[in-house]
Amino acid sequence: MTEYDVIVVGAGNAALAAAVSARENGAECVVVLEKAPREMRGGNTHWSGGVLRFAFDDPREIGPLLPGVEDEIEDFYDGIQPYTFDDFHGDLMRVTSGQTDPVLSRILVQNSKDTVFWMNRVGNIRMEPATSLTGVRKGNKIIWARGLVVRAAHEGVGLSRGWFATAEKMGIEIRYGAAVTAILQDGRGHASGVRVRDDDGVADFHGRAVILGCGGFEANVQMRTQHIGPLVGGAKVRGTPHNQGDGLRMAMAIGAMPWGQWSGCHATPISADWGNFAPRELTDRSNRLSYLYGVMINRRGHRFVDEGEDGAMFTYAKYGRGLCHGNERRLGRGQGPARAHAAATAFCHCAAASALKIRSVDRETRCR
Ligand SMILES: Cc1cc2nc3c(=O)[nH]c(=O)nc-3n(C[C@H](O)[C@H](O)[C@H](O)COP(=O)(O)OP(=O)(O)OC[C@H]3O[C@@H](n4cnc5c(N)ncnc54)[C@H](O)[C@@H]3O)c2cc1C
């Protein structure tokens, strides 16, 4: 029986970063257990745009991540505004209406730049300017959305591939088609391994530490309906079908306490033409972010969100949920800026009201 130093559950960005960090910090025997078959590996990370929001005081701090960028993009740094700790944290507070976790959000923002640099240096994740998503050309200059300048080269596909390449190079064992079904405990109640189901049956893996990096319950209709509501239960999934809330259920089964906002979600408008699950090869191309330039009305002809409340990068993740509830909701009088009413073409997303991306329903659990 192999006794691992570290067992990592999942093989997306979180899990592979944890596995690489474990090796970097001296763990010799690290295994990554991925439920998906090899050809479906990488979780939502594969589907993502790979854009990395992080805080910096001076745009030139970004430089080492993007060697040669000034040859590629004229006056590159002139189009970037500083994005300080306070800017990033303030955005988190504003967009979540103050519901972000005060401790975790500080940790996230404080470590954001160092983490991206670590991904580049140790994880060997190559970076590129996020031109097509967040850069807007104005004359000769590209103006960048605040805090969103860098992404993994070749977006989520590159990010995922990069992590697998580094993990393999570091001698980390990766097992595909290995679904973890339970966390094992020793006599003191400490996590001592996991139970795994694969094509050969069920087996126990033992280790000194278990790390859960296996996503949320975004692809689980039952859990979405139960925790977020029936209208979101019927939404479409823009990422992996494998994130079924297993990690949360396994942790709670051994006494972890549910924490955070279970009724919230990260959902975005997508085209109604997409199926219940987005094709893997089309990654994040389901996004429809044009709502900013018009108005959305429901079947009764009412507006139900303020399309121009903020830039798309700050509203898209919450307006998916708004669309789900669109036919039931009406915007109050005087809500929303006049420019949204006056926008050129009124377009109707009613048909897309059920076409949403659900991804990373952020949940944490804390041990009692
Ligand atoms: C279309 C799309 C675009 C996005 N764009 C961006 C972006 O540009 N920037 C950004 O910051 N974020 C973006 N995101 C969000 C980002 O992708 C996720 O927050 C991030 O990838 C989550 O990483 P993760 O490792 O936690 O989960 P995942 O990458 O989803 O990995 C979880 C893994 O766990 C595995 N797993 C699940 N259950 C088990 C089990 N029981 N046993 C073993 N393995 C299991 C899954 O198969 C999966 O591989 C996007 C998401 C989507 C869907």
PDBQT file of the ligand as one rigid body, heavy atoms in Angstrom, charges set to zero:
ROOT
HETATM    1  C1  LIG A 401     -16.285  29.480 -19.297  1.00  0.00    +0.000 C 
HETATM    2  C2  LIG A 401     -15.529  29.956 -18.103  1.00  0.00    +0.000 A 
HETATM    3  C3  LIG A 401     -14.675  31.060 -18.212  1.00  0.00    +0.000 A 
HETATM    4  C4  LIG A 401     -13.954  31.486 -17.084  1.00  0.00    +0.000 A 
HETATM    5  N1  LIG A 401     -13.056  32.526 -17.219  1.00  0.00    +0.000 NA
HETATM    6  C5  LIG A 401     -12.310  32.903 -16.145  1.00  0.00    +0.000 A 
HETATM    7  C6  LIG A 401     -11.296  33.908 -16.280  1.00  0.00    +0.000 A 
HETATM    8  O1  LIG A 401     -11.030  34.412 -17.371  1.00  0.00    +0.000 OA
HETATM    9  N2  LIG A 401     -10.612  34.272 -15.170  1.00  0.00    +0.000 N 
HETATM   10  C7  LIG A 401     -10.851  33.690 -13.948  1.00  0.00    +0.000 A 
HETATM   11  O2  LIG A 401     -10.193  34.059 -12.973  1.00  0.00    +0.000 OA
HETATM   12  N3  LIG A 401     -11.774  32.717 -13.817  1.00  0.00    +0.000 NA
HETATM   13  C8  LIG A 401     -12.473  32.307 -14.883  1.00  0.00    +0.000 A 
HETATM   14  N4  LIG A 401     -13.374  31.297 -14.751  1.00  0.00    +0.000 N 
HETATM   15  C9  LIG A 401     -13.492  30.654 -13.433  1.00  0.00    +0.000 C 
HETATM   16  C10 LIG A 401     -12.346  29.677 -13.274  1.00  0.00    +0.000 C 
HETATM   17  O3  LIG A 401     -12.333  28.835 -14.391  1.00  0.00    +0.000 OA
HETATM   18  C11 LIG A 401     -12.531  28.864 -12.024  1.00  0.00    +0.000 C 
HETATM   19  O4  LIG A 401     -12.717  29.708 -10.907  1.00  0.00    +0.000 OA
HETATM   20  C12 LIG A 401     -11.300  28.006 -11.773  1.00  0.00    +0.000 C 
HETATM   21  O5  LIG A 401     -10.894  27.352 -12.949  1.00  0.00    +0.000 OA
HETATM   22  C13 LIG A 401     -11.623  27.013 -10.708  1.00  0.00    +0.000 C 
HETATM   23  O6  LIG A 401     -10.529  26.160 -10.551  1.00  0.00    +0.000 OA
HETATM   24  P1  LIG A 401     -10.647  24.904  -9.632  1.00  0.00    +0.000 P 
HETATM   25  O7  LIG A 401      -9.354  24.193  -9.714  1.00  0.00    +0.000 OA
HETATM   26  O8  LIG A 401     -11.172  25.293  -8.298  1.00  0.00    +0.000 OA
HETATM   27  O9  LIG A 401     -11.816  24.007 -10.283  1.00  0.00    +0.000 OA
HETATM   28  P2  LIG A 401     -11.838  23.232 -11.653  1.00  0.00    +0.000 P 
HETATM   29  O10 LIG A 401     -10.877  23.798 -12.640  1.00  0.00    +0.000 OA
HETATM   30  O11 LIG A 401     -13.261  23.131 -12.083  1.00  0.00    +0.000 OA
HETATM   31  O12 LIG A 401     -11.286  21.791 -11.266  1.00  0.00    +0.000 OA
HETATM   32  C14 LIG A 401     -12.014  20.912 -10.442  1.00  0.00    +0.000 C 
HETATM   33  C15 LIG A 401     -11.615  19.509 -10.826  1.00  0.00    +0.000 C 
HETATM   34  O13 LIG A 401     -12.069  18.596  -9.833  1.00  0.00    +0.000 OA
HETATM   35  C16 LIG A 401     -12.478  17.395 -10.474  1.00  0.00    +0.000 C 
HETATM   36  N5  LIG A 401     -13.369  16.679  -9.558  1.00  0.00    +0.000 N 
HETATM   37  C17 LIG A 401     -14.632  17.007  -9.195  1.00  0.00    +0.000 A 
HETATM   38  N6  LIG A 401     -15.106  16.105  -8.317  1.00  0.00    +0.000 NA
HETATM   39  C18 LIG A 401     -14.122  15.193  -8.129  1.00  0.00    +0.000 A 
HETATM   40  C19 LIG A 401     -14.013  14.020  -7.327  1.00  0.00    +0.000 A 
HETATM   41  N7  LIG A 401     -15.017  13.589  -6.571  1.00  0.00    +0.000 N 
HETATM   42  N8  LIG A 401     -12.871  13.311  -7.373  1.00  0.00    +0.000 NA
HETATM   43  C20 LIG A 401     -11.834  13.728  -8.159  1.00  0.00    +0.000 A 
HETATM   44  N9  LIG A 401     -11.884  14.827  -8.947  1.00  0.00    +0.000 NA
HETATM   45  C21 LIG A 401     -13.015  15.557  -8.905  1.00  0.00    +0.000 A 
HETATM   46  C22 LIG A 401     -13.134  17.879 -11.765  1.00  0.00    +0.000 C 
HETATM   47  O14 LIG A 401     -13.184  16.871 -12.736  1.00  0.00    +0.000 OA
HETATM   48  C23 LIG A 401     -12.215  19.039 -12.148  1.00  0.00    +0.000 C 
HETATM   49  O15 LIG A 401     -11.186  18.612 -12.981  1.00  0.00    +0.000 OA
HETATM   50  C24 LIG A 401     -14.101  30.814 -15.843  1.00  0.00    +0.000 A 
HETATM   51  C25 LIG A 401     -14.955  29.706 -15.751  1.00  0.00    +0.000 A 
HETATM   52  C26 LIG A 401     -15.648  29.272 -16.858  1.00  0.00    +0.000 A 
HETATM   53  C27 LIG A 401     -16.526  28.045 -16.748  1.00  0.00    +0.000 C 
ENDROOT
TORSDOF 0
